[in-house]
């Protein structure tokens, strides 16, 4: 007992305890759910067997049935379209705003904080707001387009199969732009002004300074923003739940929402676990690529 007290008094035991608590938290709330989900994906689990451990082992049958499902490829295409357009526009608009707020003008910090307020709003609240904005009968967007004479008829943004996925993309872009802007603003602030001044004295234009100084010196920040953007977009569930529920006719359905539908609407819990495992693998691939790129950058 005295030795135990002496170890804690010296500080080493306390540090070890903190590490053990952190490991216990990760194992309980991260590792165990992932492993349990992986196990379920190889079992036949439905509403009647979810509360028991007596579940038939089906091997890769759940994976084959998901891949052979007619909805699989359209939903995968929707997911890649959703992620690609969201990340591209979030990055582009966020970088443009970061460059804009780098200018010295009155109220810049207050306006930057106003943009950030949109990012901290819950996804369901953002989805409800955009549901009103994009409503076909009384939405602000339709009213504005008709008032300007751009369209003559109302556009049903959330119920038209050809554009419903793009409506969710627009809402997600709006939600993610402030996060991109803040991270990229930090990267811009880390670039010394002397570099820009030297390039300006050499006759470099603003566009040349952007491509030869800004982008190369922000490579790490851009990689982080793109990687985190992909991961956060793959996790986006609330907007689909609030706006389209994957409809109409799965036209706006994506993997993360389909996984929930399979598990908690159709009670095909094993199949829902398969889809979530596929998404987990995608996130691991993105995270691994980002870690490898930063490791190479540190070596250089």
N, C-alpha and C positions, 0 to 999 in steps of 0.2 A: 504493500500500500504506500509506504514511504517512497519507494522507487517510482511508483506511478505518479505521485504528487510531484516528485522532483522533475520528472520528464515534462509534465505540463507546465511547471514553474519556469523551466528553461525555454519554453516556447516550441520545442520540437513536437511534443505530443499534441499541442493545440493545432499546429499546422496539419499534422496527420489526421486529426479528427475532422478538420474542415474538408480535407481531400476525401475522406471516407464518406462524409455526408453528401458531398457532391456526386461521388460515384454511386452511392445508394439511390440518390434522386434520379440520375441518368438511367440506371438499370431498371428502376421501378416504373418510371413514367416514359421512357423512350425505348430502351432495349427490349423489355418484356412485351409491350404492345406490338412492336415490329415483329418479334419472333412468333408471338401468338397469332398475329395476322397471317404470317407466312405459313404456319401450320394449318390454319383454317382453309387457306387456298388449296390445300391438297385433300380436303375432306368434303363430304356432302353434308352441308349445314343448312338447315332451314329453321322455320319458326318453332318446330317441335323438338329439335335437337340442340338448339342454341344454349339451353340451360343445363345440358348434360355433357359429359365427356365421352359418351357412347356414340361416336359418329363414324360412319363408314369411311375408310380411306379409299380415295378414288384416284390417287396419283395425279397424272397430268390431264385427266379428263376435263376438269374445270377450265384449264388453259386452252385445250383444244376447242371446247364449246364456245369460249369467248372469242377466239380467233375466227372460228367458223360462223359466228353470229353475223347476219347481214348488216347490223348496225355498227360493227367494230370499225371498219375502214372509214365510213363517213364521219364517225365520231372522232377518230384519230386525225382525219384531215381538219375537222373543225378545231380540234385542240391545237394543232400546229399553226393554223391560220390565226387563232386567237392569241397564241403566245407570240408569234412573229410580228404581227401588226401592232400589238400592244407594246412590245418591247421597243420596236423601231420608233414609233411615234412618241412614246414616253421619253426615250433617250433624246430624240431630236428636239422636242419641245422643251424638255428639261434643260438641255444644253443651251438652247436659245435664251431661255429665261435666266440661266446662270450668267451668261455673257451680258445680258441686259442689266441685271442687278449689279454687275461689276462696275457699271458706270456710276459716277458720283452725282447723285441728284437728291433733292430733299424728299424725305419720306420713303427712301428705298428700303430701309430695314422694316418699317411698318408694313409696306406692301408685300415684302417677302414673307413676313409672318402671316399675312392674310392668306397667301397661297398655301402655307403650311397647314393652316386650319382645315383645309379640305382633306388633307391626307389622314388626319387623326380621327376623322369621322368613321363610325362603323360602316362596314360594307352594306349591311341591310338598310341603313339610313340612306346611304348614297344611292342604292338601288331604288328605294322608294321615291327619292327626289327625281331621279332620271326617269322613272316610270311615269311621273306626272309630266315631265318635260317632253317626253317622246310619245305621250298618249295620242292615239290616232284622232279622237274626236275633239279633245280640248287642249292638246299639248301646245306648249309655247313654240316649239320648233315648227310645227305645221302652220300655226298662226303667222309666224315670222316669214316663212317661205311664201305663203299666199299673199301676205301684205306687200312683199317686195315683188310680186309677180313672177317668182321663179317657178312655182308650181300652181296648177289650177285645181288639182284634186288633193284630198288629204292622203298622206302617206301613213300606212299602218306599220310603224317601225317595229313593233314588238310581235305582231301576228302575221307578218308577211314572211313566208319561208325563205325568200331570196335575200332578205336584208336583216332578219332578226339577229343573226350572229354579229353583224356589224354594229347593231345598237348596243350590245353588251360590250363590244370592243371600245366603242366611244366612251361609255361610262367608265370602263377600266382605265383607259388612257387618262381621263380626267382625274381619276383617283390616284394614279401612280406618278403623275408629273411632278408634284411637289417633292416627293422623296428623291427623285432623280435630280431635281434642281438643287436641293440641299447638298447632296453628296458631290455633285459636280462643282458647286460653288466652293466647297472646301478644296477641291483639286485646283481650281483656278486661283484661289488665294495663296496656294503654295508655290506658284510660279513667280520667281523674282521679277520685279518691274525692270530691273537693269537689263534683263535679256530682251524685253520688248523695246526698250529705249535704244539699245545697241543695234537691233535689227532695223528700227526706224531710221537711225542715222545712216545705215547702209542703203537706205532707199527701199526697203521692203514695204509693200502695201499691207493693208489690214488683212486681206485675204491670204497673202503669202505668209504673214505672221501667224495666222490661224492654222494653216496646214503644216508649217515648218517648226512652230514653237508650241502652240497650244495643244494640238492633238498628240504629238509625240510625248510631251511632258505629262500628259494626263492619261497615259496608257494604263497605268494601274487602276486609276479611278474609273476609267471607262470599262475595264474588265470587271471590276467589282459591281458596277451598276448593271451591266448586261447580265452577269451571272445571278445576282440577287433579283433582278427583274424577271428572269425566266423562272426562278424558283417561286417567287411570290405570285406570278401569274398562273403557274401550275397549281398553286394552292387556292386560287380564287374560286370560291363557292357561293358566297353571299349574293353577288350580283346576279348570278343565274337563278338563284332561289327567289330573288325579289323581282326580277324582270320577266324572264321567259319560261322558267322551269324546264329548260331544255327544248321547248317547243318553238313553233308548232311542228308536230310530226318529227321530233328530234332534229330539226333543222339547225338549232343552236345548241345542241347537246355537246358536251365535252367530257373527257375522261373523268374528271373529278366529280362532276354532277352525276354521271352515269353510274359510277361506283356507289354513290349514295342511293340512287334509285334501285339498283339491283339488290342492295343489302336491306334497305329499310322500306321500300315500297313493294317490291316483288318478293322479298324475303328469300332471295337467292344469295345467301350471305357468303357462301364459298366463292361464287362468281364475282361478287362485289370486292372480295379480298384480292382476287386475281387482278382486277383493274387497279386497285390501290398499290399492289406490288409492282405493276408495270410503271406506275407514276413514280414510285419510290426509286426504281432503277433509273428513270430519266433524271431525277433530281441528283442521284449519286453521280451519274455521268457528267452533268453540268458542274457539280461541285468539284469533282476530280479534275476536270479540264481547267477550272479556274485555279485550283491549288497548284497544279503543274505549271501553269503559265506564270504565277507569281514566284514560284521556286526558281524558274529559269531566269526571271528578271532579277532576283536577288543574286544569283550566281554571276550574271553579267555585270 
